[in-house]
Amino acid sequence: YIITGQWAKKAFQEAQKYGDVKAVASSADKTFSYIPKTKPEDFRDDVDYVYICMNNTIYGTVYKELPPVGDKVLIADVSSCALSEPLDISKFGVVYFGAQKNVAPAGLVVAIIREDLLGNARDITPVMMNYKVQADADSLYNTPPCYTIYICKLVLDWIKEEFGSLEAMKAHNEKKAAILYDFLDNSKLFKGTVVPEDRSLMNVPFVTGDADMDAKFVKAATEAGFVNLKGHRTVGGMRASIYNAMPIEGVEKLVAFMKKFEEENA
């Protein structure tokens, strides 16, 4: 497991209940503000898989390049960046994501699995967590969340009609994120918390460097109609989540507000 934030940490802790699990790298030493680098030789020859969390919502980091794992099976949680850009599925053994960020309301999980990896579940594996059971039942082992799947269909239609491809979706997200990152890089009051090479397109954390000023900004922003800008309780500061559905105009208005706040408080 490569520990890049709370979700990777939680997955690591859960996995420890079931087998011999090792954390080969972590960015906890700098509040998960970067993606740790690894080499193929960091992984034992007998490992069944290598796990990563692709995008880390709380800390605003993302894998721009996949870790080199040699012939090991790579498994990725892409919950918070699914459909934000193209993803070469052939490089993974398993890709899974909760739908609640870019795809549909909470309650739906999409899992893409290499067929040769099916059928290896341990005897203690709950049926609901056994991918082969789900695959053999065409994902209908239990009553599916029909409305959530319907919303997913509408979102997929929207991406196809509005952007035409995930390449275009990525370009849109890059343009959107650049507006905010460019401001942060040149601001005298605000600054981003992530190393530039690992910045997420979906989640942009930032701070003023003063907790009281952060609180003042969040309060003023809320009064101005900007919601959920307060950073996660474990890191503080602010965080702008700019998932697929956030229009460029929303980011432009946020930056305009931040400029005004800076002029009045810097």
Backbone hydrogen bonds in HBPLUS format (Angstrom, degrees):
<---DONOR---> <-ACCEPTOR-->    atom                        ^
c    i                          cat <-CA-CA->   ^        H-A-AA   ^      H-
h    n   atom  resd res      DA  || num        DHA   H-A  angle D-A-AA Bond
n    s   type  num  typ     dist DA aas  dist angle  dist       angle   num
A0024-VAL N   A0001-TYR O   3.00 MM  23  6.08 142.9  2.15 145.6 157.1     1
A0002-ILE N   A0051-TYR O   3.22 MM  49  6.43 155.2  2.28 160.2 165.1     2
A0003-ILE N   A0025-ALA O   2.86 MM  22  6.15 158.8  1.90 160.1 153.4     3
A0027-SER N   A0003-ILE O   3.16 MM  24  6.65 146.0  2.28 167.3 177.5     4
A0009-LYS N   A0005-GLY O   2.96 MM   4  6.09 155.8  2.02 149.9 157.8     5
A0010-LYS N   A0006-GLN O   2.82 MM   4  6.02 155.9  1.88 146.7 152.8     6
A0011-ALA N   A0007-TRP O   3.02 MM   4  6.16 158.0  2.06 142.6 148.5     7
A0012-PHE N   A0008-ALA O   2.93 MM   4  6.10 156.1  1.99 145.8 152.5     8
A0013-GLN N   A0009-LYS O   2.93 MM   4  6.20 156.4  1.99 148.3 154.5     9
A0014-GLU N   A0010-LYS O   2.96 MM   4  6.20 155.1  2.03 147.8 154.3    10
A0015-ALA N   A0011-ALA O   2.94 MM   4  6.14 160.8  1.98 149.7 154.9    11
A0016-GLN N   A0012-PHE O   3.18 MM   4  6.41 139.9  2.35 142.5 151.9    12
A0017-LYS N   A0014-GLU O   3.05 MM   3  5.69 157.9  2.10 115.8 122.4    13
A0018-TYR N   A0015-ALA O   2.93 MM   3  5.50 159.4  1.98 117.4 123.9    14
A0030-LYS N   A0027-SER O   3.23 MM   3  5.94 161.4  2.26 117.2 121.6    15
A0032-PHE N   A0027-SER O   2.79 MM   5  4.61 141.9  1.94 137.4 137.4    16
A0031-THR N   A0028-ALA O   3.23 MM   3  4.92 146.2  2.35 116.3 108.2    17
A0033-SER N   A0030-LYS O   3.10 MM   3  5.85 141.1  2.26 119.2 127.0    18
A0195-VAL N   A0033-SER O   3.17 MM 162  6.41 165.7  2.19 171.0 169.4    19
A0042-ASP N   A0039-LYS O   2.85 MM   3  5.41 162.6  1.88 120.9 126.7    20
A0043-PHE N   A0040-PRO O   3.21 MM   3  5.96 168.6  2.22 119.7 123.1    21
A0047-VAL N   A0044-ARG O   3.38 MM   3  5.63 166.9  2.40 113.1 112.8    22
A0050-VAL N   A0073-VAL O   2.71 MM  23  6.08 151.9  1.79 166.5 174.7    23
A0075-ILE N   A0050-VAL O   2.78 MM  25  5.99 165.1  1.80 168.8 168.4    24
A0052-ILE N   A0075-ILE O   2.94 MM  23  6.39 148.5  2.04 158.5 168.7    25
A0077-ASP N   A0052-ILE O   3.02 MM  25  6.50 156.6  2.08 153.2 160.3    26
A0054-MET N   A0077-ASP O   2.93 MM  23  5.99 148.8  2.03 146.7 156.9    27
A0063-TYR N   A0054-MET O   3.03 MM   9  5.58 147.0  2.14 150.0 160.0    28
A0056-ASN N   A0061-THR O   2.82 MM   5  5.27 171.6  1.83 158.6 159.9    29
A0060-GLY N   A0056-ASN O   2.74 MM   4  5.54 136.2  1.93 158.9 170.5    30
A0200-SER N   A0060-GLY O   3.05 MM 140  5.19 147.3  2.16 134.2 129.7    31
A0062-VAL N   A0198-ASP O   3.00 MM 136  5.55 137.9  2.18 136.2 146.0    32
A0072-LYS N   A0069-VAL O   3.12 MM   3  5.49 162.6  2.15 129.1 132.0    33
A0093-GLY N   A0074-LEU O   2.75 MM  19  5.45 172.2  1.75 150.7 153.1    34
A0076-ALA N   A0094-VAL O   2.98 MM  18  6.43 158.9  2.02 153.7 159.3    35
A0096-TYR N   A0076-ALA O   3.09 MM  20  6.56 161.3  2.12 165.3 170.2    36
A0078-VAL N   A0096-TYR O   2.96 MM  18  6.15 163.4  1.98 159.5 164.4    37
A0081-CYS N   A0078-VAL O   3.13 MM   3  5.50 166.1  2.15 116.4 120.8    38
A0082-ALA N   A0078-VAL O   2.94 MM   4  5.50 120.2  2.30 166.5 167.5    39
A0084-SER N   A0081-CYS O   3.09 MM   3  5.40 154.7  2.15 135.0 132.0    40
A0091-LYS N   A0088-ASP O   3.20 MM   3  6.02 169.9  2.21 122.1 125.2    41
A0092-PHE N   A0089-ILE O   3.02 MM   3  5.62 166.9  2.04 124.8 126.7    42
A0114-ARG N   A0093-GLY O   2.92 MM  21  5.32 160.2  1.96 162.9 162.4    43
A0095-VAL N   A0112-ILE O   2.90 MM  17  5.17 157.4  1.95 149.2 156.5    44
A0112-ILE N   A0095-VAL O   2.74 MM  17  5.17 168.9  1.75 163.0 167.0    45
A0097-PHE N   A0110-VAL O   2.87 MM  13  5.43 148.8  1.97 150.9 160.5    46
A0110-VAL N   A0097-PHE O   2.93 MM  13  5.43 164.7  1.95 156.3 156.9    47
A0099-ALA N   A0108-LEU O   2.88 MM   9  5.49 155.6  1.94 167.0 162.2    48
A0103-VAL N   A0099-ALA O   3.02 MM   4  4.77 144.7  2.14 145.7 151.1    49
A0104-ALA N   A0099-ALA O   2.80 MM   5  5.03 163.2  1.83 136.8 134.3    50
A0117-LEU N   A0114-ARG O   2.91 MM   3  5.57 159.9  1.96 121.2 128.0    51
A0118-LEU N   A0115-GLU O   3.12 MM   3  5.48 163.2  2.15 111.6 116.9    52
A0125-THR N   A0122-ARG O   3.02 MM   3  5.40 163.2  2.05 114.0 119.3    53
A0129-MET N   A0126-PRO O   2.85 MM   3  5.32 151.2  1.93 114.0 123.5    54
A0130-ASN N   A0127-VAL O   3.05 MM   3  5.07 165.8  2.07 109.0 112.7    55
A0134-GLN N   A0130-ASN O   3.28 MM   4  6.68 160.9  2.32 152.1 157.2    56
A0135-ALA N   A0131-TYR O   2.80 MM   4  6.03 158.3  1.85 150.9 157.6    57
A0136-ASP N   A0132-LYS O   2.79 MM   4  5.91 169.1  1.80 155.0 157.7    58
A0137-ALA N   A0133-VAL O   3.13 MM   4  6.21 139.9  2.30 138.0 148.1    59
A0139-SER N   A0134-GLN O   2.77 MM   5  4.78 169.0  1.78 158.6 154.7    60
A0138-ASP N   A0135-ALA O   3.04 MM   3  5.06 161.2  2.08 110.1 112.0    61
A0140-LEU N   A0137-ALA O   2.89 MM   3  5.29 150.0  1.98 111.5 121.1    62
A0146-CYS N   A0144-PRO O   2.90 MM   2  5.50 120.7  2.25 113.1  96.2    63
A0149-ILE N   A0145-PRO O   3.02 MM   4  6.29 157.3  2.07 157.2 164.6    64
A0150-TYR N   A0146-CYS O   2.89 MM   4  6.17 150.3  1.98 148.1 156.9    65
A0151-ILE N   A0147-TYR O   2.93 MM   4  6.28 156.6  1.99 150.9 156.5    66
A0152-CYS N   A0148-THR O   2.96 MM   4  6.21 150.7  2.05 142.5 151.1    67
A0153-LYS N   A0149-ILE O   3.00 MM   4  6.33 148.6  2.10 143.9 151.7    68
A0154-LEU N   A0150-TYR O   3.08 MM   4  6.49 152.2  2.16 147.4 154.6    69
A0155-VAL N   A0151-ILE O   2.94 MM   4  6.25 153.2  2.01 150.5 158.0    70
A0156-LEU N   A0152-CYS O   2.94 MM   4  6.22 159.9  1.98 152.7 157.8    71
A0157-ASP N   A0153-LYS O   2.96 MM   4  6.19 155.5  2.02 146.3 153.3    72
A0158-TRP N   A0154-LEU O   2.91 MM   4  6.15 151.8  1.99 142.9 150.9    73
A0159-ILE N   A0155-VAL O   2.96 MM   4  6.28 160.0  2.00 153.7 157.8    74
A0160-LYS N   A0156-LEU O   3.05 MM   4  6.25 162.6  2.08 147.7 152.5    75
A0161-GLU N   A0157-ASP O   2.84 MM   4  6.02 163.4  1.87 154.3 158.9    76
A0162-GLU N   A0158-TRP O   2.75 MM   4  5.64 163.0  1.78 151.3 157.0    77
A0163-PHE N   A0159-ILE O   2.89 MM   4  5.42 153.9  1.96 135.3 143.3    78
A0164-GLY N   A0159-ILE O   3.08 MM   5  6.46 142.6  2.22 142.1 150.0    79
A0164-GLY N   A0160-LYS O   3.01 MM   4  4.31 119.1  2.39  98.8 115.2    80
A0169-MET N   A0165-SER O   3.07 MM   4  6.36 146.6  2.18 135.3 145.4    81
A0170-LYS N   A0166-LEU O   2.86 MM   4  5.98 154.4  1.92 141.2 146.8    82
A0171-ALA N   A0167-GLU O   3.07 MM   4  6.37 157.7  2.12 143.4 149.2    83
A0172-HIS N   A0168-ALA O   3.00 MM   4  6.20 154.8  2.06 145.4 151.8    84
A0173-ASN N   A0169-MET O   2.97 MM   4  6.26 158.1  2.02 148.1 154.0    85
A0174-GLU N   A0170-LYS O   2.78 MM   4  6.03 154.3  1.85 154.8 162.3    86
A0175-LYS N   A0171-ALA O   3.01 MM   4  6.17 157.7  2.06 144.4 150.1    87
A0176-LYS N   A0172-HIS O   3.01 MM   4  6.21 157.9  2.06 146.5 152.8    88
A0177-ALA N   A0173-ASN O   2.90 MM   4  6.05 168.3  1.91 150.2 153.2    89
A0178-ALA N   A0174-GLU O   2.91 MM   4  5.93 154.4  1.97 144.3 151.7    90
A0179-ILE N   A0175-LYS O   3.38 MM   4  6.59 146.2  2.50 141.0 147.2    91
A0181-TYR N   A0177-ALA O   2.88 MM   4  6.13 173.9  1.88 163.5 165.4    92
A0182-ASP N   A0178-ALA O   2.82 MM   4  5.64 160.6  1.85 143.4 149.4    93
A0183-PHE N   A0179-ILE O   3.36 MM   4  6.44 152.0  2.45 130.7 137.6    94
A0184-LEU N   A0180-LEU O   2.99 MM   4  6.29 165.6  2.01 153.3 157.0    95
A0185-ASP N   A0181-TYR O   2.88 MM   4  6.07 155.1  1.94 151.9 158.4    96
A0186-ASN N   A0183-PHE O   3.07 MM   3  5.33 142.4  2.21 104.0 115.0    97
A0187-SER N   A0183-PHE O   2.89 MM   4  5.86 111.1  2.38 146.0 164.4    98
A0187-SER N   A0184-LEU O   3.40 MM   3  5.07 156.8  2.46  94.4 101.0    99
A0191-LYS N   A0207-VAL O   2.91 MM  16  5.62 143.7  2.05 155.7 166.3   100
A0207-VAL N   A0191-LYS O   2.96 MM  16  5.62 157.1  2.02 154.3 159.2   101
A0198-ASP N   A0195-VAL O   3.02 MM   3  5.76 160.9  2.06 128.0 133.7   102
A0199-ARG N   A0196-PRO O   3.43 MM   3  5.45 168.5  2.44 112.9 111.4   103
A0242-ILE N   A0202-MET O   2.66 MM  40  5.03 152.2  1.73 147.2 155.5   104
A0204-VAL N   A0240-ALA O   2.89 MM  36  5.08 161.5  1.93 137.5 143.8   105
A0240-ALA N   A0204-VAL O   2.94 MM  36  5.08 166.8  1.95 132.1 133.4   106
A0206-PHE N   A0238-MET O   2.89 MM  32  5.27 157.3  1.94 132.8 137.3   107
A0238-MET N   A0206-PHE O   2.85 MM  32  5.27 159.3  1.90 170.5 174.8   108
A0213-MET N   A0210-ASP O   3.08 MM   3  5.27 117.0  2.49 101.1 116.2   109
A0214-ASP N   A0210-ASP O   2.88 MM   4  6.18 154.5  1.95 155.4 163.8   110
A0215-ALA N   A0211-ALA O   3.01 MM   4  6.25 160.8  2.05 146.9 151.2   111
A0216-LYS N   A0212-ASP O   2.95 MM   4  6.18 151.6  2.04 141.8 150.1   112
A0217-PHE N   A0213-MET O   2.89 MM   4  6.12 155.2  1.95 148.4 154.5   113
A0218-VAL N   A0214-ASP O   2.94 MM   4  6.24 166.2  1.96 155.9 159.2   114
A0219-LYS N   A0215-ALA O   3.02 MM   4  6.15 161.7  2.05 147.8 152.6   115
A0220-ALA N   A0216-LYS O   2.97 MM   4  6.15 163.7  2.00 147.4 152.1   116
A0221-ALA N   A0217-PHE O   2.75 MM   4  5.90 159.7  1.79 156.1 162.3   117
A0222-THR N   A0218-VAL O   2.92 MM   4  6.04 157.2  1.97 145.6 151.6   118
A0223-GLU N   A0219-LYS O   3.05 MM   4  6.28 159.7  2.09 147.7 153.0   119
A0224-ALA N   A0220-ALA O   3.03 MM   4  6.22 131.6  2.27 135.7 148.8   120
A0224-ALA N   A0221-ALA O   3.06 MM   3  4.95 128.3  2.34  91.6 106.0   121
A0226-PHE N   A0221-ALA O   2.83 MM   5  5.18 162.9  1.86 150.0 144.1   122
A0225-GLY N   A0222-THR O   3.04 MM   3  5.14 160.3  2.08 104.8 110.7   123
A0239-ARG N   A0229-LEU O   2.81 MM  10  5.21 153.6  1.88 136.6 144.3   124
A0231-GLY N   A0237-GLY O   2.82 MM   6  4.94 160.0  1.86 129.8 123.1   125
A0235-VAL N   A0232-HIS O   2.96 MM   3  5.67 159.1  2.00 124.4 130.3   126
A0236-GLY N   A0232-HIS O   2.83 MM   4  5.69 159.8  1.87 170.1 172.1   127
A0246-MET N   A0243-TYR O   2.89 MM   3  5.62 157.4  1.94 126.9 133.9   128
A0250-GLY N   A0247-PRO O   3.01 MM   3  5.40 134.7  2.22 106.3 117.7   129
A0251-VAL N   A0248-ILE O   3.07 MM   3  5.32 119.2  2.46 102.7 116.6   130
A0252-GLU N   A0248-ILE O   2.96 MM   4  6.28 161.0  2.00 155.6 161.8   131
A0253-LYS N   A0249-GLU O   2.95 MM   4  6.12 154.5  2.02 145.5 151.4   132
A0254-LEU N   A0250-GLY O   3.07 MM   4  6.28 149.9  2.16 139.0 147.4   133
A0255-VAL N   A0251-VAL O   2.92 MM   4  6.19 165.6  1.95 156.0 158.9   134
A0256-ALA N   A0252-GLU O   2.97 MM   4  6.16 156.0  2.03 143.7 150.7   135
A0257-PHE N   A0253-LYS O   2.98 MM   4  6.18 152.9  2.05 142.6 149.6   136
A0258-MET N   A0254-LEU O   2.87 MM   4  6.17 155.6  1.93 150.9 158.2   137
A0259-LYS N   A0255-VAL O   2.88 MM   4  6.12 154.2  1.95 150.7 157.1   138
A0260-LYS N   A0256-ALA O   3.12 MM   4  6.34 158.9  2.16 143.8 149.0   139
A0261-PHE N   A0257-PHE O   2.89 MM   4  6.14 160.3  1.93 151.1 156.9   140
A0262-GLU N   A0258-MET O   2.87 MM   4  6.03 154.4  1.93 145.0 152.2   141
A0263-GLU N   A0259-LYS O   2.97 MM   4  6.23 157.8  2.02 149.3 154.7   142
A0264-GLU N   A0260-LYS O   3.16 MM   4  6.40 146.1  2.28 143.6 152.3   143
A0265-ASN N   A0261-PHE O   2.97 MM   4  6.05 126.1  2.27 141.3 155.6   144
A0265-ASN N   A0262-GLU O   3.18 MM   3  5.10 138.0  2.36  95.1 106.8   145
A0266-ALA N   A0262-GLU O   2.72 MM   4  5.08 153.1  1.79 149.7 148.8   146
